[in-house]
Amino acid sequence: MKRKMVSLLVVSAMVVSMVCGCGSSAASSETGMENSTEAGAENETAGDNGTVSLTVWGAAEDQELLGEIVESFEQEYGSQAQFDITIAEQSESTCKDTLLGDLEGGADVFTFVDDQLMSFVAAGALQPVDNADEVKKANLEDAVTASSVNDTLYAYPLTADNGYFMYYDKSVFTDADVTTLDQMLAVATAANKKVTMDMSSAWYLYTFFGNTGMECGLNDDGISNHCNWNATDTAITGVDVANAMLAIAANPGFLNATDESFIAGVQDGTVAAGISGVWNAQTIQEAWGDNYGAVKLPTYTCAGQQIQMSSFSGYKMVGVNAYSKHTGWALKLADWISNEQNQTLRFEERGQGPANINAANSEAVKQSPAIQAVLSQAEFSSLQRIGGNYWEPVQEFGTEMANGNPSGKDLQTMLDNMVDGVTLSNAK
């Protein structure tokens, strides 16, 4: 058994060469473990001598972890086949664009974020999970839902932590303080500190609209959006939300900051709280030590009411390329990467929150403030199911709000323009 870890450029060149010589297709891929190695050997070039060759894509920071997982997979199944497994770097955020650009030359197994699932399914890129009932029982319901389309499980749930919540310094805030943003801003001002979020980010900005009764989401075509964030006849209107954002942006205890600026402020002592995700947990814990805290998002004042701040919930999953020449073994490897044992290993080595029920209920995970915060926030979160036209208009609107609407534009006009951009059909 041999395994290689190479750059994506090298892998791309190799797999393109293989595709040109082999001409594999989804229709000819094997579907069961019993015949997978036999069918794969028949389809491969003579030089491979029946070896099961698989390519795995994962994030750069996961390369060492994936190496351990693949090694244990080879040890588990080495008596059944000869493996040649290549691990290559591929950002989870750009996996869709890379794979759909060359399905037959892409990885057999790959990790990706849940908002790419619809595009993969529409393109026929994913081999459905063959042991779906078993996987559904083993993982959190919301993670299974995020990995499914029309009740078909198309990917193996991997993590349940790709959302955001509030980090806070316990030497500055009490547990009671962090329940409302108003109180947090007042305490921060008195302490000459800042509470941060990236209001100019369309991802984070959803927090203000998500629990207002107004809606924004993906249409049935899987491409275009519906959005009424400019509503004037709802209990809470779009202008109400915009005014609330402007009030927060103008508060002396608030700082609009990117993730990088948030971390810099934590480390230099100017920032005492901020909205972010689990990827910053270790760095923040190192900076605050015993004063490190994390909790669900607070409420904020809008139209004279306390509105629970919302969030996009996110999940990572493992997919199998429907064009793989070894679909059966690829499914087996994807299942192995995402099983309880390896989700636990992922938490231990990378601090990522498991989607597996047993792993998520472990004492170690229960002791993680960041993981518990994102799980608590899940009740007030929504799956990120939005089309590409959402991002730029919302970012532009958020930037204006974060800067205090310096141009003095009419808020309703700004909301109308944002919604027009979000709901613009790609067909136009």
N, C-alpha and C positions, 0 to 999 in steps of 0.2 A: 504494500500500500504506500502511495506517495501523495504528498500534498504540497501545493505551491501557493505562496502569497506574493502577488505581483500587482503592479499598478494597473489601473483601469485601461490605460492606453494599450498596454501590452495584451491584456485580456481581449480587448475589442479587436485588435488585429488578428489574434489567434482564432477567436470564434467566428469572425467573418470568413476567414480562410476555411474553417471547418464547414460552414454553411454552404459556401460555394461548391465544395467537394461532395457534400452529402445530400443537400436538398431536402432536409427534414421538414415535416409539417405537423400541425396539431392533429390532423386526421390520422396520421400514421404513428403517433405516439402511443406507447403502451400504457395501459391503465391499471394493471394489477401488479402486485409485488412478485407473484409467482413467475410471470412471463416477462418482467421488466428487463432482467439481465440478459435473457435469451434474445428478446427482440432488439435490445440495444446493441448487442454484439453483432447482430446481422446488419444493422444500419451503419455501424461505424467503419472507419477505414481500416484496412488490413493491419496497418502499423499499430493500432490500439490493442490488438490481441484480446479483444473481449473485455477490456477494462471499462468500468463505468465512470465516465468523465463527467463531472459536474462543476459548474461555476456558481459561487455564492457571492452576492453583493451585500455589503454592509457599510455602515458609516465608518469614517476613518478612526474614530475613537473606539469602535467596537472590534477592530481587527484582532487584537490579542485575545479578547473574549471568544470571538468566533473560532479562532485557532484552537482553543481549548475544547470548545463544543464539538467541532469537527473531528478532533482527535478521539474524543470519547465515542462519537458515532462510528468511526472506523473500527474502534476496538469492539463495539457492540455487534457490528454486522460484518466484521472482516472475514468470518468463516463462510459468508454467503456470497461475497463478490470481491473483486479486486477494484479498489477505488483510486481515482485520480481527481482529487477535489481542489479546485483553485479558489482562493478567497481574494476578492478584489474590493478596493474602496469605491463606494458610490454613495453620495449623499442621499439620505432618505427623502429630503425635500425635492430633489430633482430626479428621483428614480423614474417617475412616470415619463417624463420627456425623453430621458435617455433610452429607456426600454422600448417605448412606442416608436422611437426612431429606427429601431432595427430589432423587431421581435425575435426573428430566427437567429440573430447573432447575439442576443442578450443573455443574461444570466438565467440559469435554471431555477435558482432559488434567490429571493431578494427580500429585504426588509423595506417597508415604506410606511408613510403616514396615511391615516384613514381617509382624508379628503381626496386622495387619488383613486380610491376604490371604484367609484362610478365610471371614471374614464377607462380604467383597466377593463372593467366588465364590458363596457360598450364596445371596446376594441377587440373583445374575445381573447384577451391576453392572459387571463387567469384560469388555471385548472381548478375546478371546485374541489373542496376538501373531501376526501373519500371516506374518512371516519368522522363525519360531521356530528353525529349524535354524541359520540364520546367526547369530542372537543367542546361541544356546547355545554355539556354537563360539567366539564372541568374548569370553565372560565366564567368570569363575571358576565352577567346578562347584558350590560351596556356594551362591553367589549365585543360580545358575540353579535349584537345588533350592528355595531359599527363595522363589523367584518362581513356583513351579509347584505344581499340585495334580493328583494322579493323572496325572503325566507331561504335562500340558497347561501350557504357559507362558502365564500370564495377565498378566504385567507385564514391563517392561524393567528388568533390573538396573541400578542406578545407583551405589550405594556398598557397600563391604564393611567398614565400620569402626564400625558402631553397637554396639560392645561395650565392655568395660572391661579394665583391666590395671593395672600398678603404675608410677606415676611415682616417681622418687627423685632426691635431691640427691647428686651424685657426690662432693661435698666431705665428705659424712657417711658414705656407704656405698660399699663396694667392690663389684665385680661378684659376688664370692663371697657377700657379705653378703645380697644380694637374692634368693638362691635359696630361703631358708627364712624364714618369718615370725618364728620364734623368734629367729633371729639379728638380724633387722631390729629387733625390739622391744628386744633387749638393747643394740644399738648406739645406738638412739634414746634409751633411758633414760640411758645413759652420757653422751650428748651434750646431755642436757636438751632433747630434741626429741620430736616425736610422729610416729607412723605412723597414718594415718587411713583410715577407710572409713565408709560409712553403713550400719551393721549393722541399723538400724531400717527400711531400705528393702527391700521384698520383692524388688526387682530385683537388688540387690547381695547379699542374703542367700543367694541360690541358690548362691553360691560355696562355701558350706560343705557343702551336700548333693550337689552335682552329680556328684562323683566318688567317692561312698561306696558305690555299688552300690544304694542306695535310689533310687526313681524318683518323679517327679511330672510329669504331662503331660496333654494333651488327649485326651478319649475320642473314639470314632468319630463321635459326634453333633455334634462340632465346638463344643460348648458347655460340657459338664461336664468335670470333671477326675478323674483317678485319682492317688492319692498314698499312699505308705507311709512317709513320713518319721517316723512314730511306731513303726516296726518294732522288735520285741524279739528276733526270731529270725534276724537278719541278722548278717554278720560284723562290721559296724559298725552299731550301733543308733542310733535317734534320740536316746536319752539320751546316748550317747557324743558326738554332735555338739553337743548342748546344753551339755554340760560343757566341751567345747573352746571354745565361744563365750564362756561365762562366764569361762574362764581368760584369754582374749584381752582381754575387756572390762575385767578387773580389772588387767591389766598396766599399770604406770606409763608405758610407752612407747606406749600405745595411746590414741587419742582417737576416739570416735564422732562423726562430723561429716558434715553435708550437703555437697554440692558447693560451695556458697557459702562455708561455713565452712572447707573445705579450702583453697580459693583464698586466703581471707583469711589463713590460717595460713602458706601459702607466701609470701605477700607480706610478712608481718611477721616471718618468720624462725622461727616456733615449730614449723612443720610441715616435716619433711624427707622425707616420702614419703606417698603416698596412692593409693587405688584410685579411678580415674575413667576418663574416655574422651577421645577425640581433640578434643572440643569445647573442652577446656581447654589444649590443647597450646601454643598461641601465648602465652597469658598466663603459663603456667609457664615457658616458655623465656625470656620477657622477665625473669622474676624470678630465675631461676637461671643464666642465661647459659650459659657453657661447662660448667657443672656439671649441666646439664639431662640427665636420663636417663629412659628408659622401657623396661620389660621385661615379659614375661609374668608372671602372678601366681605367687607363691611357693608352697611347700608349707606346711602347718600341721600341728600335732600333734593327733591325734585317736586315742583308744584306744591310745596308745603307738606309733602309726605316723605316718609322714609322708605326708599326703594332699595331692595336687596340688589347689590351689584351682581351682574351675571358674568358669564364667561363662555368661551368656546371650550368644549371638552375635546380631548384628542387622544387617539390610540395609535399605537404602532402595531404592525402585523407582519407576518411572513407570507409571501406569495410564491406560487409555483408557476412558472412560465408554461402556458398551454402548448408551446412549440418545442418544449424540451424533448430530447431524444430518449430521455430516461425518466419519463413522468412518474412512474411508480417509485423509483428511488428518490426522485426529487421531493415527492410528497412525504416520503418517509423521513428525509432529512429535515424538511420544514417542520414536521411534527416533532422531531427530536430537538430542534433549536428552540421551540416554543413550549416544551413540556415543563412540568412542575419543577423538576430538578434544575433545568437550565434557566428558567425564569428566576428561581431562587439565586442561582449563581450570578445572573445579570444584576440582581439587586445588590448582592454582596460586593461585586466588583465595580459596578457602574452606578449604583444607587437608584436604579430605575424601578418604578412601581409595577409589580406583577399584575397581569390580567388573570392569571390562574388563581382560583379561589383559595386553595390550600396555601399557596405561597403568599397570597395577600393577607391571609389570616395568621401568618407566623408572628411570633413575639417580636422578632427583629424588625419586621415591617411596621408593626403597631407602635414601635418605639421611634419611628422616623417622623418628626414633626411635619416635614414637607409632604411626605406621602399621605399622611393623615389629613393634612390640609386640602390637598387636591381631591381626596375622596369625599371630604365634607362639602367641598364646593360643587361636587358632581350634581347634587340635588338642584342646584341653581344654574346648571350649565346646559348647553345645547350642542349637539354634534355639528361640526363645521361642514355644512352642506350648502355651499355657495359656489356660483360660477365665477369665472375669471374677471368679469367686469365689476365685481364688488370692490376690489382692492384699491385701485387708483382714486376713484371719486371719494371714497370714505377716508382715505389717507389725506386727501386735499382738504376735506372738511375738518378732519381732526386737527390738522396742522393750523388751520385758521383759528379754531377754538383754543388750542394750546397757546397760541400767540396773542389771544385776547381780541380776536377779530379786528386787527389793526386797520383794515380798510373801511370799517364801519358799514359793511354790507348788511342789507336787510336779511335777518335770519331765515325767514320763510323762503326767500329767494334762494339763499344758499342751500337750504334743505331740499328745495325742489330741484335744483341743479344736481345735487348729489344723487338723489333718487333717480333722476333721468339717466345719469351715467350708470348707476348700478343695474337698472332694468333694461338698458340698451340691449337689443337683440344682436347676437353675433352675426346674424344673417343680413343685417343691414349694411 
